[in-house]
Amino acid sequence: KSRIYNMLTQCPKSAAPKREAMPDRIARLRDACLNGPVGLGRCSFYRAEGASRCPEGAPLIRRSAAATVHLFDNVPVEIKPDELIVGSSAAVLSATDKDQWEELERYHGFLNEGGRGGMTAHMAIDNDRLLKEGTSGTIARIERKLSELDPADPVRRRKAEFYDCARSVLEGMVRFANRYADEAERLAAAERDPARKEELQRIAQICRGVPEHPAESFRQALQSVYFLFMATTAEAGLMSLGRADQYLLPYYEADVASGALTRDDARELFGCFFIKTNEWHQAPQSLMIGGQTREGKSAVSELSYLFLDALEDVRMTNPALGAAIAENTPEEFLIRCAELNCRGISFPALFNDRTIIPGLVRNGVRPEDARRYLHCTCTEITPEGCSGIWVVADYINFAKCLELALNDAVPATFADLVEAVKQQLATAVKDNAERQNILARARMEGGRYPLLSCFVNDCIEKGLDLDEGGARYYYFYPQLVGLATVTDSLAAIRELVFEAGEVSIEQLNEALRTDFADAEDLRLRLLNKPSKYGNDDLAADDLAVELAEFYMDEVEKYENPYGAGYHPGFLAWIMHGIFGKETGATPDGRRSGAALSDSLAAAQGRAANGPTGVLATVEKLDLTRAVGAVVVNLTFSEQLLNDSKAPRSLAAMIRSHFNRGGFEVQINCASRETLLAAKADPESYRDLMVRVGGYSDYFTRLDPVLQDEIIQRTE
């Protein structure tokens, strides 16, 4: 550890100096958050109540705006002890609120009116614009657009209504911030501790300024970003915090240069900021650092390292930190990222600019937008501040396609079986696209986000809400689950049925039907003998490439109602566990109900040639086509990564993989013994984090099927 830090302190300005211990304030806030409520109960309640007060038959955008404004004006405000960044509604509902909830639910249904579906949010607003112009500047742009409306425009009235609703929610946002200023002043007046009194007075001053006005300091910028993050999360769902080390950097550098801020101050503020994000959802809320600027220069700065320090302080599931790695990324930054993973933090996930940016540009994204891509919120890729992309549209159970093919007819040859599986997959992709397009058309008619649309380019310019088509990009990303499971299954059938003749297809089908009840010997042969995906074995990998390319070809045939394309992804999230429960035994030796393979990693326990074998297999796929999402989970023992040389070795392995076409890598560092102990005694391991399928979560919070799947990875 000391050697790595010595190396870092001798690096250029962008590298990190040696860290001190976690600030006491952060330790107290972290403990309070881990023991406190999590969720959106109050936000949902007050939005529903606001919608219920809107006149029957009012346009949906009016109802949505009324819901958000009512939330801003009525949700209780709370400033907790030690907080420097404020804004919360995670408190549980009161008994009176709960009594009203059933009556309000029919009004709350406006959020899903018209059969509305598909993935909401999972994006980042244009925080650069927010910080530079404030909501007052956004309102001024809206006023200009209103004055420029052509009386002959056939949709003039609809645009005017959009602008009017957008203005009303922005004005409500300002009142919301001022309510926090009032609360801070009230608390300051009663505070006896001079230091805390001064902090509360500063909070009040900041909330009077932002987000209404442009940010003038680093602290103001953080608070403004958090207010809008919180508000858009309440309106739309999971949000990303974007490329924070880029949009915050000018404020940080200016404050440090003036003496108004020290590095330790910024680290503590980041800790407060990180902890606040854990009050909102148990699901991931992403933040990306590193990578490149819009102009293609390295974006790694001192602020990037500060984010990593704060991540190590907080050690919670949010924000779900990702680090973009470009050819011009300093090696010291990659080593520091690897160092945190070696300590079992499971962050940051690493993303490859050399694969992702060309993939986005190939699909029509402007290069300057592609360089500011995000993982939202697992590993789905969207451009910052201009996305209407549906990141999960939807999950496809590949193992079920195999199951249907085997049940449909007895194949005469292996080629016949592969063709039957492909046709089942083609049907699944087609059916999925048709369902998603139905949902999209319903959303175009029945979904409205007047606040979020203010900060997504080009909604204000077009006079269109996000769901109506105001955003710049609208790709849809279906996700294939179980590629390794199907590859291993087909490889086993080819080798044991069609080549060696050790078992007939009929015997195999009977064993699968009974979940290997009287065929354990056969199950073990299927499990251990044939070629396996994830081991740099051409017999299996060539089959995986063939299946993956077929899937990507099929996905790219379809277009959504926004006139944009479908693009493939390989994200599992938790669906490998859910789909596993719905899928019978498979010919790779997997039992009925067990989890399917996780994204693009080897099936659990099959990576016999270690992590480099997994990565060599993944490198055979053309992942520039897979901007929908790619996840590669690598699991290492605690003993291996505790070695002092491990961070540099891990960084070298990741750099090599990225040079050879990799997309994303994330690390699990836990022993089987630790995971088993956590399963048996969850209370003692409540903050043990693990990588699941594109995101990190507390191990003790996972479904038992996913717990067993992660334990199996370590064996």
Disulfide bonds with the S-S distance in Angstrom:
none
